[in-house]
Amino acid sequence: MNAVTNAAMLDQAARLSVAPMMAWTDSLCRQFHRTLTRKSLLYTEMVTAAALVHGNATHLLDHDPAEHPLAVQLGGSDPHLLKQAARICRDAGYAEVNLNVGCPSDRVQSGAFGAVLMKSPDVVRACLEAMQDVDGIIVTVKCRIGVDDQSPQDVLPAFLDMVRDTGVHRVAVHARKAWLQGLSPKENRDIPPLDYPLVFAMKQAFPSLHISLNGGVCDLKDAAHHLGQGLDGVMIGRAAYHDPAQILLTADGDIFGAENPHVSVLDAAVAMEPVLAAHLERGGRMHQLTRHMLGLFAGLPGARHWRRRLSEAGADPNADLGSYRMILAEVRQRMSQADTAEPQRKAV
C-alpha cells in the first residue's frame, strides 16, 4: 500500500479517534476498542524517542495487526532521535507517528517535550522535518491551544502555520491551554476552559489542514455536532475509556456510515473471548485485559456486578476464560431479569 493510500485511509479513520492515554491505551486496550469499532483510528500510549533508540524498548511497539488503523505517539524534542524513532516505528509496522506537543506532566517537561514545546516552535519545526525524512511514514501532531501566559489567539495560528509549512497536514488540537506550573496533569485536563470556537476558526483559516478537536467530548452526539461545524475529526479520550460502549459501539454506523461490528454490548463482550483466550495462552493474566473493560456495561443493568466480579477475578491469579464466561453469564441474567421487570414497573 503506497503512502498516498495510507494517508487517505488514516485521514478517514481520524474522523473519530481514541486519544493516546498513558497506562491505558496499551495493546490489550486497543484490541478491546477494535472489537467495538473497526473504523476509528487508535493510538498507542506515548513512547519516548529515547526509549526506542537508546533503551531498546521496541517491545512498546508490539501490537496485533487487527489493531490497525493504528498510530504511534512519540515524545521527544531531538530531531535526530525522533527521526530514528520514526524509522523504528515504520519498521514495526506503523504508517503514522504523532508528535506529542500537548502533554503537561512534570516528567515530560523535564525532558523538554510535550506541551512545553508550544514555546519552541522552531524546535517543533526541526523535529517534524526530520521525521518526515523517513520514507513510508506519515507524521502528525497533537498540540494544545497554548501554554501558561501565551495568547492562544496569537500562538495557535502561528503554530499551525508552521506545521503546515513543514508539510504535515493533520493536527489534533486539545482545545485547552496547559498551565505548566500550578496545575497537575489531571487538573490540566479539566480546569483550563475549553475554547472550541478558536479551533473552529483554525479550520476556516487553514482549510488544507485536517484538524481534529480534542477535549471535553463526551458522546457521539457531541462528536457529530463538531464534525457538522466543519471539523475533519474528533479525538475522544477518557469518555471512550470509561464508557467505551457509549462512544465506540455505534461509532462505525453513526460517524462513518458503515455497519457496526456488534448489535449489543453482550455481543461485544462475547467477541472478546478469543482475545482473552489468546492472551491467557501467552501466559498473561485475565486482569491485564479485563481492567480495560470495567466500563463496558456502564448505565446498563448488571454494570456494578460486572465491575465488582471482574475486579475480584483480577485478584485471582487462576482466573481464566471460564471465569470470564461465568461473570458474563451472571450479567446476562441480570439484564434479562431487568427486561422482564420493566413492563411490571411501567404497569405500576
DRENDO-1510 file (C-alpha; in Angstrom, 1 decimal, always signed):
<recs>
REC; n; res; u; v; w
REC; 1; MET; +0.0; +0.0; +0.0 .
REC; 2; ASN; +1.6; +3.3; -1.0 .
REC; 3; ALA; +2.0; +6.4; +1.2 .
REC; 4; VAL; -0.9; +8.3; -0.6 .
REC; 5; THR; -3.3; +5.5; +0.0 .
REC; 6; ASN; -2.2; +5.1; +3.6 .
REC; 7; ALA; -2.6; +8.8; +4.2 .
REC; 8; ALA; -6.1; +8.8; +2.8 .
REC; 9; MET; -7.2; +5.8; +4.9 .
REC; 10; LEU; -5.7; +7.3; +8.1 .
REC; 11; ASP; -7.3; +10.7; +7.4 .
REC; 12; GLN; -10.7; +8.9; +7.1 .
REC; 13; ALA; -10.1; +6.9; +10.2 .
REC; 14; ALA; -9.2; +10.1; +12.1 .
REC; 15; ARG; -12.8; +11.3; +11.7 .
REC; 16; LEU; -13.1; +9.6; +15.1 .
REC; 17; SER; -10.0; +8.6; +17.1 .
REC; 18; VAL; -9.3; +7.4; +20.6 .
REC; 19; ALA; -6.7; +9.6; +22.2 .
REC; 20; PRO; -3.3; +8.2; +23.3 .
REC; 21; MET; -3.5; +7.7; +27.1 .
REC; 22; MET; -0.6; +6.7; +29.3 .
REC; 23; ALA; -1.2; +3.5; +31.3 .
REC; 24; TRP; -4.5; +2.9; +29.4 .
REC; 25; THR; -4.2; +2.5; +25.7 .
REC; 26; ASP; -1.9; -0.5; +25.6 .
REC; 27; SER; -2.2; -3.3; +23.1 .
REC; 28; LEU; -4.9; -5.1; +25.0 .
REC; 29; CYS; -7.0; -2.0; +25.5 .
REC; 30; ARG; -6.7; -1.3; +21.7 .
REC; 31; GLN; -7.8; -4.9; +20.9 .
REC; 32; PHE; -10.8; -4.3; +23.1 .
REC; 33; HIS; -11.6; -1.0; +21.4 .
REC; 34; ARG; -11.1; -2.5; +18.0 .
REC; 35; THR; -13.7; -5.1; +18.8 .
REC; 36; LEU; -16.2; -2.2; +19.3 .
REC; 37; THR; -15.1; -0.2; +16.2 .
REC; 38; ARG; -13.5; -1.3; +13.0 .
REC; 39; LYS; -13.2; +2.2; +11.5 .
REC; 40; SER; -11.9; +4.6; +14.2 .
REC; 41; LEU; -8.2; +5.5; +14.5 .
REC; 42; LEU; -6.4; +4.2; +17.6 .
REC; 43; TYR; -3.2; +5.4; +19.2 .
REC; 44; THR; -0.6; +3.8; +21.3 .
REC; 45; GLU; +0.4; +5.2; +24.7 .
REC; 46; MET; +3.1; +7.9; +24.3 .
REC; 47; VAL; +6.5; +6.3; +23.6 .
REC; 48; THR; +9.6; +8.4; +24.0 .
REC; 49; ALA; +12.1; +8.5; +21.2 .
REC; 50; ALA; +14.9; +8.0; +23.6 .
REC; 51; ALA; +13.4; +4.8; +24.9 .
REC; 52; LEU; +13.2; +3.4; +21.4 .
REC; 53; VAL; +16.6; +4.5; +20.2 .
REC; 54; HIS; +18.7; +4.2; +23.3 .
REC; 55; GLY; +16.6; +2.0; +25.6 .
REC; 56; ASN; +15.9; -0.7; +23.0 .
REC; 57; ALA; +12.3; -0.6; +24.2 .
REC; 58; THR; +10.9; -1.8; +20.9 .
REC; 59; HIS; +8.5; -4.1; +22.9 .
REC; 60; LEU; +6.5; -0.9; +23.5 .
REC; 61; LEU; +5.5; -1.1; +19.8 .
REC; 62; ASP; +4.2; -4.6; +20.0 .
REC; 63; HIS; +0.7; -4.9; +18.6 .
REC; 64; ASP; -1.7; -7.2; +16.9 .
REC; 65; PRO; -2.3; -6.5; +13.2 .
REC; 66; ALA; -6.0; -6.4; +14.0 .
REC; 67; GLU; -5.5; -3.1; +15.8 .
REC; 68; HIS; -5.0; -1.1; +12.6 .
REC; 69; PRO; -5.7; +1.6; +11.7 .
REC; 70; LEU; -3.2; +2.4; +14.4 .
REC; 71; ALA; -0.7; +5.2; +15.1 .
REC; 72; VAL; +2.2; +5.6; +17.5 .
REC; 73; GLN; +2.5; +8.8; +19.6 .
REC; 74; LEU; +6.1; +9.8; +20.1 .
REC; 75; GLY; +7.6; +12.1; +22.7 .
REC; 76; GLY; +10.8; +13.9; +22.2 .
REC; 77; SER; +12.5; +17.1; +21.2 .
REC; 78; ASP; +15.7; +15.9; +19.5 .
REC; 79; PRO; +15.2; +15.8; +15.7 .
REC; 80; HIS; +17.8; +13.2; +15.2 .
REC; 81; LEU; +16.4; +10.9; +17.8 .
REC; 82; LEU; +12.8; +11.4; +16.6 .
REC; 83; LYS; +13.9; +10.6; +13.0 .
REC; 84; GLN; +15.5; +7.3; +14.2 .
REC; 85; ALA; +12.4; +6.6; +16.3 .
REC; 86; ALA; +10.1; +7.2; +13.3 .
REC; 87; ARG; +12.1; +4.7; +11.3 .
REC; 88; ILE; +11.8; +2.1; +14.1 .
REC; 89; CYS; +8.1; +2.7; +14.2 .
REC; 90; ARG; +7.8; +2.2; +10.4 .
REC; 91; ASP; +9.8; -1.0; +10.5 .
REC; 92; ALA; +7.5; -2.2; +13.3 .
REC; 93; GLY; +4.5; -1.9; +11.0 .
REC; 94; TYR; +3.1; +1.5; +11.7 .
REC; 95; ALA; +2.2; +4.0; +9.0 .
REC; 96; GLU; +1.8; +7.1; +11.3 .
REC; 97; VAL; +3.7; +8.7; +14.1 .
REC; 98; ASN; +2.2; +11.5; +16.1 .
REC; 99; LEU; +4.4; +14.1; +17.8 .
REC; 100; ASN; +3.3; +14.9; +21.3 .
REC; 101; VAL; +3.1; +18.7; +21.8 .
REC; 102; GLY; +0.4; +18.6; +24.4 .
REC; 103; CYS; +1.2; +16.6; +27.5 .
REC; 104; PRO; +1.8; +18.8; +30.5 .
REC; 105; SER; +3.2; +16.3; +33.0 .
REC; 106; ASP; +6.3; +17.2; +35.0 .
REC; 107; ARG; +8.2; +14.1; +33.6 .
REC; 108; VAL; +7.5; +15.3; +30.1 .
REC; 109; GLN; +8.5; +18.8; +30.9 .
REC; 110; SER; +11.8; +17.7; +32.4 .
REC; 111; GLY; +12.6; +16.0; +29.1 .
REC; 112; ALA; +11.8; +19.3; +27.2 .
REC; 113; PHE; +8.9; +17.9; +25.2 .
REC; 114; GLY; +5.2; +17.7; +25.3 .
REC; 115; ALA; +3.2; +20.9; +25.9 .
REC; 116; VAL; +6.3; +22.9; +26.7 .
REC; 117; LEU; +7.2; +22.6; +23.0 .
REC; 118; MET; +4.4; +25.1; +22.3 .
REC; 119; LYS; +7.0; +27.7; +23.5 .
REC; 120; SER; +9.6; +26.4; +21.0 .
REC; 121; PRO; +8.0; +26.3; +17.5 .
REC; 122; ASP; +11.4; +26.3; +15.8 .
REC; 123; VAL; +12.3; +23.0; +17.7 .
REC; 124; VAL; +9.0; +21.5; +16.6 .
REC; 125; ARG; +9.7; +22.5; +13.0 .
REC; 126; ALA; +13.1; +20.8; +13.1 .
REC; 127; CYS; +11.5; +17.7; +14.6 .
REC; 128; LEU; +8.7; +17.5; +12.1 .
REC; 129; GLU; +11.0; +18.0; +9.2 .
REC; 130; ALA; +13.4; +15.3; +10.4 .
REC; 131; MET; +10.7; +12.8; +11.0 .
REC; 132; GLN; +9.3; +13.4; +7.5 .
REC; 133; ASP; +12.6; +12.4; +6.0 .
REC; 134; VAL; +11.7; +8.8; +6.8 .
REC; 135; ASP; +10.2; +7.2; +3.8 .
REC; 136; GLY; +6.8; +5.5; +4.2 .
REC; 137; ILE; +5.8; +7.2; +7.5 .
REC; 138; ILE; +3.1; +9.8; +7.9 .
REC; 139; VAL; +3.8; +12.5; +10.6 .
REC; 140; THR; +1.0; +14.2; +12.6 .
REC; 141; VAL; +0.8; +16.5; +15.6 .
REC; 142; LYS; -1.2; +16.7; +18.8 .
REC; 143; CYS; -1.0; +20.1; +20.5 .
REC; 144; ARG; -2.6; +22.5; +22.9 .
REC; 145; ILE; -4.0; +25.9; +22.0 .
REC; 146; GLY; -1.2; +27.4; +24.1 .
REC; 147; VAL; +0.5; +27.2; +27.5 .
REC; 148; ASP; +0.9; +29.4; +30.5 .
REC; 149; ASP; +0.5; +33.1; +29.7 .
REC; 150; GLN; +0.5; +32.7; +25.9 .
REC; 151; SER; -2.4; +34.1; +24.0 .
REC; 152; PRO; -4.0; +31.2; +22.1 .
REC; 153; GLN; -5.4; +33.6; +19.5 .
REC; 154; ASP; -1.9; +34.6; +18.6 .
REC; 155; VAL; +0.1; +31.4; +19.3 .
REC; 156; LEU; -2.1; +28.7; +17.8 .
REC; 157; PRO; -2.4; +30.3; +14.3 .
REC; 158; ALA; +1.4; +30.8; +14.2 .
REC; 159; PHE; +1.9; +27.3; +15.3 .
REC; 160; LEU; -0.4; +25.8; +12.7 .
REC; 161; ASP; +1.1; +27.9; +10.0 .
REC; 162; MET; +4.5; +26.5; +10.9 .
REC; 163; VAL; +3.1; +22.9; +11.0 .
REC; 164; ARG; +1.5; +23.4; +7.5 .
REC; 165; ASP; +4.8; +24.8; +6.1 .
REC; 166; THR; +6.6; +21.6; +7.2 .
REC; 167; GLY; +4.3; +19.5; +5.0 .
REC; 168; VAL; +2.4; +18.0; +8.0 .
REC; 169; HIS; -1.3; +18.1; +7.1 .
REC; 170; ARG; -3.1; +16.5; +10.2 .
REC; 171; VAL; -3.3; +18.1; +13.6 .
REC; 172; ALA; -5.3; +17.1; +16.7 .
REC; 173; VAL; -5.9; +20.2; +18.9 .
REC; 174; HIS; -6.7; +19.9; +22.6 .
REC; 175; ALA; -8.9; +22.9; +23.0 .
REC; 176; ARG; -7.5; +24.0; +26.3 .
REC; 177; LYS; -4.4; +25.8; +27.4 .
REC; 178; ALA; -1.9; +23.9; +29.6 .
REC; 179; TRP; -0.6; +25.5; +32.7 .
REC; 180; LEU; +2.8; +24.0; +33.2 .
REC; 181; GLN; +3.2; +25.5; +36.7 .
REC; 182; GLY; +0.4; +25.3; +39.3 .
REC; 183; LEU; -1.8; +22.6; +37.8 .
REC; 184; SER; -1.4; +18.9; +37.8 .
REC; 185; PRO; -1.8; +16.8; +34.6 .
REC; 186; LYS; -5.2; +15.8; +35.9 .
REC; 187; GLU; -6.2; +19.4; +36.6 .
REC; 188; ASN; -4.9; +20.4; +33.1 .
REC; 189; ARG; -7.5; +18.1; +31.6 .
REC; 190; ASP; -10.4; +19.8; +33.3 .
REC; 191; ILE; -9.7; +23.3; +34.8 .
REC; 192; PRO; -8.4; +25.4; +31.8 .
REC; 193; PRO; -11.6; +26.4; +29.9 .
REC; 194; LEU; -12.3; +24.9; +26.5 .
REC; 195; ASP; -12.2; +27.2; +23.5 .
REC; 196; TYR; -14.0; +25.3; +20.8 .
REC; 197; PRO; -14.7; +28.5; +18.7 .
REC; 198; LEU; -10.9; +29.0; +18.3 .
REC; 199; VAL; -10.5; +25.5; +16.9 .
REC; 200; PHE; -13.4; +26.1; +14.5 .
REC; 201; ALA; -11.7; +29.3; +13.4 .
REC; 202; MET; -8.5; +27.5; +12.8 .
REC; 203; LYS; -10.2; +25.1; +10.4 .
REC; 204; GLN; -11.5; +28.1; +8.5 .
REC; 205; ALA; -8.1; +29.8; +8.5 .
REC; 206; PHE; -6.3; +26.6; +7.4 .
REC; 207; PRO; -8.6; +24.7; +5.1 .
REC; 208; SER; -5.8; +22.5; +3.8 .
REC; 209; LEU; -5.1; +21.1; +7.3 .
REC; 210; HIS; -7.0; +18.1; +8.6 .
REC; 211; ILE; -8.0; +19.3; +12.1 .
REC; 212; SER; -9.4; +17.1; +14.9 .
REC; 213; LEU; -10.8; +18.6; +18.1 .
REC; 214; ASN; -9.9; +17.0; +21.4 .
REC; 215; GLY; -11.0; +17.9; +24.9 .
REC; 216; GLY; -14.4; +17.6; +26.7 .
REC; 217; VAL; -16.2; +15.5; +24.1 .
REC; 218; CYS; -18.4; +13.1; +26.0 .
REC; 219; ASP; -20.5; +11.2; +23.4 .
REC; 220; LEU; -21.1; +10.7; +19.8 .
REC; 221; LYS; -23.8; +13.4; +19.6 .
REC; 222; ASP; -21.1; +15.9; +20.6 .
REC; 223; ALA; -18.7; +14.4; +18.1 .
REC; 224; ALA; -21.3; +14.6; +15.3 .
REC; 225; HIS; -22.0; +18.2; +16.2 .
REC; 226; HIS; -18.3; +19.2; +16.0 .
REC; 227; LEU; -18.0; +17.4; +12.7 .
REC; 228; GLY; -21.0; +19.3; +11.5 .
REC; 229; GLN; -19.3; +22.5; +12.3 .
REC; 230; GLY; -16.7; +21.7; +9.6 .
REC; 231; LEU; -14.0; +20.0; +11.6 .
REC; 232; ASP; -12.3; +17.0; +10.0 .
REC; 233; GLY; -12.2; +14.8; +13.1 .
REC; 234; VAL; -12.9; +14.4; +16.8 .
REC; 235; MET; -10.5; +12.7; +19.2 .
REC; 236; ILE; -12.0; +11.3; +22.4 .
REC; 237; GLY; -10.0; +10.2; +25.4 .
REC; 238; ARG; -11.4; +9.4; +28.9 .
REC; 239; ALA; -15.0; +9.1; +27.8 .
REC; 240; ALA; -14.0; +6.4; +25.3 .
REC; 241; TYR; -12.1; +4.5; +28.0 .
REC; 242; HIS; -14.6; +4.8; +30.9 .
REC; 243; ASP; -17.8; +4.3; +28.9 .
REC; 244; PRO; -16.5; +2.5; +25.7 .
REC; 245; ALA; -19.8; +1.2; +24.5 .
REC; 246; GLN; -21.4; +4.7; +24.5 .
REC; 247; ILE; -18.6; +6.1; +22.4 .
REC; 248; LEU; -17.5; +3.2; +20.2 .
REC; 249; LEU; -20.2; +0.5; +19.9 .
REC; 250; THR; -22.2; +2.5; +17.3 .
REC; 251; ALA; -19.4; +4.7; +16.0 .
REC; 252; ASP; -18.9; +2.9; +12.7 .
REC; 253; GLY; -22.6; +3.5; +11.8 .
REC; 254; ASP; -23.0; +7.0; +13.4 .
REC; 255; ILE; -19.8; +8.5; +12.3 .
REC; 256; PHE; -18.6; +6.5; +9.3 .
REC; 257; GLY; -21.8; +5.3; +7.8 .
REC; 258; ALA; -20.7; +1.7; +7.9 .
REC; 259; GLU; -22.1; -1.4; +9.6 .
REC; 260; ASN; -21.4; -1.7; +13.3 .
REC; 261; PRO; -19.4; -4.8; +14.3 .
REC; 262; HIS; -21.9; -5.7; +17.0 .
REC; 263; VAL; -25.5; -5.2; +17.7 .
REC; 264; SER; -25.2; -5.2; +21.5 .
REC; 265; VAL; -22.8; -4.8; +24.4 .
REC; 266; LEU; -23.3; -8.5; +25.2 .
REC; 267; ASP; -22.3; -9.4; +21.7 .
REC; 268; ALA; -19.1; -7.4; +22.0 .
REC; 269; ALA; -18.3; -9.0; +25.4 .
REC; 270; VAL; -18.7; -12.4; +23.8 .
REC; 271; ALA; -16.4; -11.4; +20.9 .
REC; 272; MET; -13.7; -10.7; +23.4 .
REC; 273; GLU; -13.4; -14.3; +24.5 .
REC; 274; PRO; -10.9; -15.3; +21.8 .
REC; 275; VAL; -8.8; -12.2; +22.6 .
REC; 276; LEU; -8.8; -13.2; +26.2 .
REC; 277; ALA; -8.0; -16.9; +25.4 .
REC; 278; ALA; -5.1; -15.9; +23.2 .
REC; 279; HIS; -3.8; -13.6; +26.0 .
REC; 280; LEU; -4.0; -16.3; +28.6 .
REC; 281; GLU; -2.3; -18.8; +26.3 .
REC; 282; ARG; +0.7; -16.4; +26.0 .
REC; 283; GLY; +1.0; -16.5; +29.8 .
REC; 284; GLY; -0.9; -13.3; +30.6 .
REC; 285; ARG; -3.4; -12.8; +33.4 .
REC; 286; MET; -7.1; -12.1; +32.9 .
REC; 287; HIS; -6.9; -8.8; +34.7 .
REC; 288; GLN; -4.4; -7.3; +32.3 .
REC; 289; LEU; -7.1; -7.3; +29.7 .
REC; 290; THR; -10.3; -7.0; +31.7 .
REC; 291; ARG; -9.1; -3.9; +33.6 .
REC; 292; HIS; -9.8; -2.0; +30.4 .
REC; 293; MET; -13.3; -3.5; +30.2 .
REC; 294; LEU; -14.7; -2.4; +33.5 .
REC; 295; GLY; -16.9; +0.3; +32.0 .
REC; 296; LEU; -18.3; -1.9; +29.2 .
REC; 297; PHE; -21.8; -2.2; +30.7 .
REC; 298; ALA; -21.9; +1.4; +32.1 .
REC; 299; GLY; -25.5; +2.6; +32.6 .
REC; 300; LEU; -26.9; -0.9; +32.0 .
REC; 301; PRO; -28.4; -3.5; +34.4 .
REC; 302; GLY; -25.6; -5.6; +35.9 .
REC; 303; ALA; -22.9; -2.9; +35.4 .
REC; 304; ARG; -22.0; -2.8; +39.1 .
REC; 305; HIS; -21.9; -6.6; +39.3 .
REC; 306; TRP; -19.7; -6.7; +36.2 .
REC; 307; ARG; -17.2; -4.3; +37.6 .
REC; 308; ARG; -17.1; -6.0; +41.0 .
REC; 309; ARG; -16.8; -9.5; +39.7 .
REC; 310; LEU; -14.1; -8.6; +37.2 .
REC; 311; SER; -12.2; -6.8; +39.9 .
REC; 312; GLU; -12.4; -9.8; +42.1 .
REC; 313; ALA; -11.2; -12.0; +39.3 .
REC; 314; GLY; -8.3; -9.7; +38.7 .
REC; 315; ALA; -7.0; -10.5; +42.2 .
REC; 316; ASP; -7.2; -14.2; +41.4 .
REC; 317; PRO; -4.1; -15.5; +39.6 .
REC; 318; ASN; -6.0; -18.5; +38.5 .
REC; 319; ALA; -8.8; -16.6; +36.8 .
REC; 320; ASP; -9.3; -18.0; +33.3 .
REC; 321; LEU; -11.7; -18.0; +30.3 .
REC; 322; GLY; -14.2; -20.0; +32.3 .
REC; 323; SER; -14.2; -17.3; +35.0 .
REC; 324; TYR; -14.9; -14.7; +32.4 .
REC; 325; ARG; -17.7; -16.7; +30.9 .
REC; 326; MET; -19.3; -17.2; +34.3 .
REC; 327; ILE; -19.2; -13.5; +35.0 .
REC; 328; LEU; -20.7; -12.7; +31.6 .
REC; 329; ALA; -23.5; -15.3; +32.2 .
REC; 330; GLU; -24.3; -13.6; +35.5 .
REC; 331; VAL; -24.6; -10.2; +33.9 .
REC; 332; ARG; -26.7; -11.6; +31.1 .
REC; 333; GLN; -29.1; -13.0; +33.7 .
REC; 334; ARG; -29.3; -9.6; +35.5 .
REC; 335; MET; -30.1; -7.9; +32.2 .
REC; 336; SER; -32.7; -10.4; +31.4 .
REC; 337; GLN; -34.3; -10.0; +34.8 .
REC; 338; ALA; -34.4; -6.3; +34.3 .
REC; 339; ASP; -36.0; -6.6; +30.9 .
REC; 340; THR; -38.7; -8.9; +32.5 .
REC; 341; ALA; -39.3; -6.5; +35.4 .
REC; 342; GLU; -39.6; -3.4; +33.2 .
REC; 343; PRO; -43.2; -4.0; +31.9 .
REC; 344; GLN; -44.3; -4.5; +35.5 .
REC; 345; ARG; -42.8; -1.2; +36.6 .
REC; 346; LYS; -44.4; +0.5; +33.7 .
REC; 347; ALA; -47.8; -1.1; +34.6 .
REC; 348; VAL; -47.5; +0.2; +38.1 .
</recs>
